[in-house]
Amino acid sequence: MELFKIFKKSVKIQGKSFLRWTGGKNWLAPTLNKLANKTQFKRYHEPFIGGGSVFFSLKTSKTSFISDSNKELINTYKAVKSNPKKIINILSSFEQSEEQYYFLRSKTFKNKFEKAARFIHLNKTSFNGIYRVNVKGEYNVPYGKKGYDLDLLSGLMYSASEQLKNVTIRESDFKDSLSEIKDGDLVYLDPPYTITHNNNGFIKYNEKLFSYEDQIDLCNFIREVRLKGAYYILSNAHHPEVEKVYNQFNDNIVSLTRASTISGLAKSRGKYKEYLFTNIEI
Ligand SMILES: C[S@@+](CC[C@H](N)C(=O)[O-])C[C@H]1O[C@@H](n2cnc3c(N)ncnc32)[C@H](O)[C@@H]1O
């Protein structure tokens, strides 16, 4: 009965991520799916996978490569791919409380499934699902007073595990994925936002997260992707500085509007624009 319940839920929720992610592109997924389906792409690459909302919504059975520089995140994807049941069992032993949150936040596990369960539990119950570490690399996001439905989460994890079957998962800098990309492949790029929304340009204090130089490197990465004969889609902040960096190739530039939920506070929610750059014919 229990298994049937989980199976039913996983059918319904196929194509959705099991994580919350700052800058997640759930809202953009239908547009990106339409764009991707205008091509007969051979293989799929996503080097800034984050919460994976675009990858999961694509539901592709083609050979895929996903990566991210976040070690804990990549361990979680690998663990979910290989044995979601093990993680669910561990999650079911965790209480959903503030005390449990801070206990897990300060605890280090050695086993990869315990590590993944800790990561998922903190992701689901932290303030806004933000991932942030201190100078020592320790996760330091406060408790968010939010709980989760373990049945629903289990369905999402079983479904993710299925979708990750033919997928190579790597902890790496985006530049390292270039060697895998071949003619006819599709690459979706979603780097962290390093632009302020009040028109001040690139965020200077955020240098370590994704600097201006990283944006230039990413533009050079796109140059190589194009030379290989692969398709790319880049989403990025709607800002003249961003346009200056990426408007190099005479490709398509699309402006999209989204409702921002970054701060989580209703009064500071607003409409922001986002850029898409792509060499796919629109
Ligand atoms: C905006 S998020 C991606 C969100 C994702 N598209 C989603 O829908 O959930 C950007 C991701 O890039 C990763 N990242 C930051 N710098 C990176 C780098 N140099 N190479 C690879 N990944 C990086 C971050 O860890 C983060 O997960």
The ligand as an SDF file (V2000), in Angstrom:
LIG
                    3D

 27 29  0  0  0  0  0  0  0  0999 V2000
   21.3660   30.0280  -10.6480 C   0  0  0  0  0  0  0  0  0  0  0  0
   21.9410   28.5080  -10.0040 S   0  0  0  0  0  0  0  0  0  0  0  0
   21.3140   27.3250  -11.1500 C   0  0  0  0  0  0  0  0  0  0  0  0
   19.8570   27.0850  -10.8930 C   0  0  0  0  0  0  0  0  0  0  0  0
   19.2360   25.9880  -11.7360 C   0  0  0  0  0  0  0  0  0  0  0  0
   19.1230   26.3780  -13.1250 N   0  0  0  0  0  0  0  0  0  0  0  0
   17.8590   25.6240  -11.1920 C   0  0  0  0  0  0  0  0  0  0  0  0
   16.8460   25.7870  -11.9260 O   0  0  0  0  0  0  0  0  0  0  0  0
   17.7670   25.2080  -10.0290 O   0  0  0  0  0  0  0  0  0  0  0  0
   23.6600   28.5680  -10.3540 C   0  0  0  0  0  0  0  0  0  0  0  0
   24.4800   27.3490   -9.9060 C   0  0  0  0  0  0  0  0  0  0  0  0
   25.8180   27.5300  -10.3800 O   0  0  0  0  0  0  0  0  0  0  0  0
   26.7190   26.9160   -9.4530 C   0  0  0  0  0  0  0  0  0  0  0  0
   28.0520   27.5140   -9.7070 N   0  0  0  0  0  0  0  0  0  0  0  0
   28.5620   28.6880   -9.2700 C   0  0  0  0  0  0  0  0  0  0  0  0
   29.7890   28.9190   -9.7950 N   0  0  0  0  0  0  0  0  0  0  0  0
   30.0610   27.8360  -10.5990 C   0  0  0  0  0  0  0  0  0  0  0  0
   31.1600   27.4760  -11.4290 C   0  0  0  0  0  0  0  0  0  0  0  0
   32.2390   28.2760  -11.5550 N   0  0  0  0  0  0  0  0  0  0  0  0
   31.1130   26.3140  -12.1300 N   0  0  0  0  0  0  0  0  0  0  0  0
   30.0130   25.4880  -12.0070 C   0  0  0  0  0  0  0  0  0  0  0  0
   28.9440   25.7830  -11.2230 N   0  0  0  0  0  0  0  0  0  0  0  0
   28.9630   26.9350  -10.5370 C   0  0  0  0  0  0  0  0  0  0  0  0
   26.1030   27.2110   -8.0980 C   0  0  0  0  0  0  0  0  0  0  0  0
   26.5350   26.2660   -7.1470 O   0  0  0  0  0  0  0  0  0  0  0  0
   24.5960   27.1200   -8.3940 C   0  0  0  0  0  0  0  0  0  0  0  0
   24.0970   25.8410   -8.1010 O   0  0  0  0  0  0  0  0  0  0  0  0
  1  2  1  0
  2  3  1  0
  2 10  1  0
  3  4  1  0
  4  5  1  0
  5  6  1  0
  5  7  1  0
  7  8  2  0
  7  9  1  0
 10 11  1  0
 11 12  1  0
 11 26  1  0
 12 13  1  0
 13 14  1  0
 13 24  1  0
 14 15  1  0
 14 23  1  0
 15 16  2  0
 16 17  1  0
 17 18  1  0
 17 23  2  0
 18 19  1  0
 18 20  2  0
 20 21  1  0
 21 22  2  0
 22 23  1  0
 24 25  1  0
 24 26  1  0
 26 27  1  0
M  CHG  2   2   1   9  -1
M  END
$$$$
